[in-house]
Amino acid sequence: MNGILLLGGHSDIGGELAARLCPGRVVVLAARRPSSLDGVAARLRAAGASDVHTLDFEATDLAGHREVVRQAQQLAGGVSTAILAFGILGDQTRAETDETHAAEIATIDYTAQVSMLTVLADSMPHGEIVAFSSIAGWRARRANYVYGSTKAGLDAFCQGLADRLHHSPLRLITARPGFVIGSMTAGMKPAPMSVTPAQVADAVSREIRTGRGSTTLWIPGRLRLLAWVMRIVPRPVWRRMPR
């Protein structure tokens, strides 16, 4: 079994998932400020990782994505699990009038994800890639339409990529969690069917160990019902929905 590449080494969900998958494996943590990843690295070693390396990763440097993956493969002796856990929530109010911030959210949460997924699908001979969509992308709300639009685009891309990888030795797992209670949403009121990073990681790690083929995971599973309801809410009502 080859190593794990965690893109977004500071991510709550990414760290939880890596901790569940790392026993006996080399982990490469890629993030901005890799020098600040000591605590994450220590946790993974305590969880059983055979070794942990760090790499500098700037999501907006699209031209550097392939080199980051190449270095990770070299450090780990090959990568068979890649976790794309980088992203920003952004400031919706600011993004409504600040085109630079709106483009920053779109670049990190969509364009950079598409770029890295393409590189990984081209570079990994087998294993699994994990990407994180969101219920926010199922139907964009007035309260967070910039972030929601990036998740909608990413989810559509992942569905197509999953179909391309079908029957290959490499599969794509797309997680669609509800509101995640973590550092990114600190201070925000949890929505119905909220989940924790640990719950998301449990669901994804279970799918990696027991599932087959390319998969889309609603987390929790009953979120599917809420998604169906969201589709039929009349638009005049929907535009008043909170985040």
RAPEBEL-V989832 format. One record per pair of residues at least 24 apart in sequence whose C-alpha atoms are under 6 Angstrom apart, sorted by the first residue. I is the first residue (numbers start at 1). GAP is how many residues later the second one is. If there is no record, write none. Layout:
# RAPEBEL-V989832
I/GAP
I/GAP
This chain:
# RAPEBEL-V989832
2/76
2/77
2/78
3/24
3/73
3/75
3/76
3/77
4/75
4/77
4/78
5/77
6/77
7/76
7/77
7/78
8/77
8/78
12/185
13/184
14/71
16/182
16/185
17/184
19/25
19/28
22/27
23/25
23/26
24/24
24/25
24/26
25/24
25/25
26/24
26/25
26/26
26/50
27/25
28/24
28/25
28/26
29/25
30/24
30/25
30/26
30/27
31/25
31/26
32/24
32/25
32/26
59/53
66/53
80/47
81/46
81/47
81/48
82/47
83/46
83/47
84/47
92/52
106/44
109/41
110/40
110/44
126/43
126/44
127/43
128/42
128/43
128/44
129/43
130/42
130/43
130/44
131/43
132/42
132/43
133/42
133/43
134/42
134/43
135/41
135/43
142/97
143/99
143/100
162/52
171/42
171/43
172/42
173/41
173/42
173/43
174/42
175/41
175/42
176/41
176/42
177/41
177/42
